[in-house]
Amino acid sequence: MKHYDIIIIGSGIAGISLGSIISKERKVAIIEKEKQLSYHSTGRSFAFFIESYGNNAIIELTKISKKFFYDNFNLFLKKKGVMFIGNNKQKTIVEDFYNEHKHKVKLELFSKNETIKLANCLNEDYVNNSVIDINASEIDVNNLYEYYRKQYNKNDGLILTDFNINLVEYKNNKWILNNEISSDIIVNASGAWADEVAKLFKIKPVNVIPKIRTVFVFKPQNIKIDSNCPLVADIEEKFYFKDQNDQIYASPADETPSYPHDCHPDDLDIAIGIDRIQKATKFKFNHIDNKWSGLRTFVKDKSPVIGYENSNKNFFWLVAQGGYGIQTSPALAEISANIILNKKNDFLIDNSTLNNISIKRIRNEIL
Ligand SMILES: Cc1cc2nc3c(=O)[nH]c(=O)nc-3n(C[C@H](O)[C@H](O)[C@H](O)COP(=O)(O)OP(=O)(O)OC[C@H]3O[C@@H](n4cnc5c(N)ncnc54)[C@H](O)[C@@H]3O)c2cc1C
């Protein structure tokens, strides 16, 4: 039987980013139940890096990740900006968002005219004002994933695909999977399957809720999109869209609570998205060129869950990255690697943010 220091369950961005760091100092295997890598959430994202997105813990993690992304800017990011728009009823929500975030992130408040000048596809009768985050960028998720994978390969990390866990045993301080491979530590990086995997190891769930998000792609026939147009997002996250190669990639920003599975888009969600975007823009829809959906997996407070479950230090959580798992992957991987490798994190992240993403808060162990 082959023994590893660490087995990571899940080959998504969470598993591979952590693997790329810890494999420098430990013998690591990643196991993946699918035949294909990046088959689930990681391969289905909207691929954006937005510093002003999410709760305070997410904003902090994104800020930490920024150094990694900016050190390799051309490899991973393409600046596009994001414009959070409001209609007449949402005017003050836009202003409140600006006032709440302007000290943390570089933002500008735009009038109706300034908004329409930058996004010529918007319906003038609909839009009222907007907040611009000019540093928001598209992430090249394939390049990012390949970067992590190459680092992992260079360190002799192993990936076993099509690996289904049928039997888990714990003997002599070692986890044994399927009588085939063993390890001292298990890392649960299984995305939407986080609680199901925990159950296999007789660990209490953290109660993740996978939520479906739909994306659809179309080519508007009546209007040519200016390529300077930023990602446009409704200030209350009811829809968003971006242009890419003369097509529009759009989402109704659905958050339908679900269960871990290979999800597919529901026509009703696409119809809702079309309706909302039609009201806000001049786009005329012909047909949908492409569509998909994926799971954004949260716990109740919408912050990730990381850390050792127990004082035995043999089961580590790296889950619940929600809708931010790509943009926060550098930070979450580094912080998790430091914990696993017994290194300090205090130069990276302050204690209160660490508490807010720790498994200990879920277990009510933070005093
Ligand atoms: C539509 C959509 C848009 C998004 N947009 C963005 C965005 O713009 N920016 C951003 O930062 N994030 C975005 N996200 C979120 C981001 O995609 C996720 O947070 C991230 O991909 C989660 O990565 P993961 O590795 O935890 O999960 P996954 O990529 O789902 O990987 C988990 C893996 O674990 C495997 N697994 C599960 N159970 C087992 C088992 N028992 N044995 C072996 N393997 C197992 C699964 O097969 C899977 O491959 C978006 C998500 C969606 C769905």
The ligand as an SDF file (V2000), in Angstrom:
LIG
                    3D

 53 58  0  0  0  0  0  0  0  0999 V2000
  -21.4940   30.0310  -12.2390 C   0  0  0  0  0  0  0  0  0  0  0  0
  -20.3770   30.2730  -11.2610 C   0  0  0  0  0  0  0  0  0  0  0  0
  -19.6940   31.4800  -11.3130 C   0  0  0  0  0  0  0  0  0  0  0  0
  -18.6070   31.7090  -10.4450 C   0  0  0  0  0  0  0  0  0  0  0  0
  -17.8780   32.8510  -10.6040 N   0  0  0  0  0  0  0  0  0  0  0  0
  -16.7610   33.0520   -9.8490 C   0  0  0  0  0  0  0  0  0  0  0  0
  -15.9400   34.1870  -10.0690 C   0  0  0  0  0  0  0  0  0  0  0  0
  -16.2030   35.0210  -10.9450 O   0  0  0  0  0  0  0  0  0  0  0  0
  -14.8320   34.3460   -9.2720 N   0  0  0  0  0  0  0  0  0  0  0  0
  -14.4980   33.4420   -8.3040 C   0  0  0  0  0  0  0  0  0  0  0  0
  -13.5070   33.6300   -7.6110 O   0  0  0  0  0  0  0  0  0  0  0  0
  -15.2850   32.3490   -8.0730 N   0  0  0  0  0  0  0  0  0  0  0  0
  -16.3940   32.1350   -8.8260 C   0  0  0  0  0  0  0  0  0  0  0  0
  -17.1780   31.0220   -8.6200 N   0  0  0  0  0  0  0  0  0  0  0  0
  -16.8870   30.1460   -7.4740 C   0  0  0  0  0  0  0  0  0  0  0  0
  -15.7600   29.1810   -7.7510 C   0  0  0  0  0  0  0  0  0  0  0  0
  -15.9480   28.5550   -9.0060 O   0  0  0  0  0  0  0  0  0  0  0  0
  -15.7070   28.1340   -6.6350 C   0  0  0  0  0  0  0  0  0  0  0  0
  -15.6620   28.7950   -5.3670 O   0  0  0  0  0  0  0  0  0  0  0  0
  -14.4920   27.2360   -6.7310 C   0  0  0  0  0  0  0  0  0  0  0  0
  -14.3750   26.6920   -8.0160 O   0  0  0  0  0  0  0  0  0  0  0  0
  -14.5670   26.1230   -5.6920 C   0  0  0  0  0  0  0  0  0  0  0  0
  -13.4690   25.2740   -5.8890 O   0  0  0  0  0  0  0  0  0  0  0  0
  -13.3840   23.8750   -5.1780 P   0  0  0  0  0  0  0  0  0  0  0  0
  -12.0740   23.2850   -5.5550 O   0  0  0  0  0  0  0  0  0  0  0  0
  -13.7140   24.0370   -3.7440 O   0  0  0  0  0  0  0  0  0  0  0  0
  -14.6080   23.0380   -5.7840 O   0  0  0  0  0  0  0  0  0  0  0  0
  -14.7290   22.1500   -7.1230 P   0  0  0  0  0  0  0  0  0  0  0  0
  -14.1160   22.8320   -8.2830 O   0  0  0  0  0  0  0  0  0  0  0  0
  -16.1520   21.7510   -7.2440 O   0  0  0  0  0  0  0  0  0  0  0  0
  -13.8230   20.8980   -6.7870 O   0  0  0  0  0  0  0  0  0  0  0  0
  -14.1900   19.9210   -5.8320 C   0  0  0  0  0  0  0  0  0  0  0  0
  -13.8100   18.5900   -6.4130 C   0  0  0  0  0  0  0  0  0  0  0  0
  -13.9530   17.5800   -5.4260 O   0  0  0  0  0  0  0  0  0  0  0  0
  -14.3260   16.4010   -6.0870 C   0  0  0  0  0  0  0  0  0  0  0  0
  -14.9050   15.4560   -5.1260 N   0  0  0  0  0  0  0  0  0  0  0  0
  -16.0500   15.5890   -4.4380 C   0  0  0  0  0  0  0  0  0  0  0  0
  -16.2630   14.4970   -3.6670 N   0  0  0  0  0  0  0  0  0  0  0  0
  -15.2080   13.6710   -3.8620 C   0  0  0  0  0  0  0  0  0  0  0  0
  -14.8620   12.3780   -3.3760 C   0  0  0  0  0  0  0  0  0  0  0  0
  -15.6370   11.7230   -2.4920 N   0  0  0  0  0  0  0  0  0  0  0  0
  -13.7120   11.8210   -3.8120 N   0  0  0  0  0  0  0  0  0  0  0  0
  -12.9170   12.4470   -4.7120 C   0  0  0  0  0  0  0  0  0  0  0  0
  -13.2150   13.6750   -5.2270 N   0  0  0  0  0  0  0  0  0  0  0  0
  -14.3440   14.2740   -4.8020 C   0  0  0  0  0  0  0  0  0  0  0  0
  -15.3370   16.8810   -7.1250 C   0  0  0  0  0  0  0  0  0  0  0  0
  -15.5240   15.9440   -8.1550 O   0  0  0  0  0  0  0  0  0  0  0  0
  -14.6710   18.1650   -7.5900 C   0  0  0  0  0  0  0  0  0  0  0  0
  -13.8660   17.9650   -8.7410 O   0  0  0  0  0  0  0  0  0  0  0  0
  -18.2540   30.7440   -9.4680 C   0  0  0  0  0  0  0  0  0  0  0  0
  -18.9660   29.5460   -9.4050 C   0  0  0  0  0  0  0  0  0  0  0  0
  -20.0040   29.3020  -10.2900 C   0  0  0  0  0  0  0  0  0  0  0  0
  -20.7190   27.9880  -10.2240 C   0  0  0  0  0  0  0  0  0  0  0  0
  1  2  1  0
  2  3  1  0
  2 52  2  0
  3  4  2  0
  4  5  1  0
  4 50  1  0
  5  6  2  0
  6  7  1  0
  6 13  1  0
  7  8  2  0
  7  9  1  0
  9 10  1  0
 10 11  2  0
 10 12  1  0
 12 13  2  0
 13 14  1  0
 14 15  1  0
 14 50  1  0
 15 16  1  0
 16 17  1  0
 16 18  1  0
 18 19  1  0
 18 20  1  0
 20 21  1  0
 20 22  1  0
 22 23  1  0
 23 24  1  0
 24 25  2  0
 24 26  1  0
 24 27  1  0
 27 28  1  0
 28 29  2  0
 28 30  1  0
 28 31  1  0
 31 32  1  0
 32 33  1  0
 33 34  1  0
 33 48  1  0
 34 35  1  0
 35 36  1  0
 35 46  1  0
 36 37  1  0
 36 45  1  0
 37 38  2  0
 38 39  1  0
 39 40  1  0
 39 45  2  0
 40 41  1  0
 40 42  2  0
 42 43  1  0
 43 44  2  0
 44 45  1  0
 46 47  1  0
 46 48  1  0
 48 49  1  0
 50 51  2  0
 51 52  1  0
 52 53  1  0
M  END
$$$$
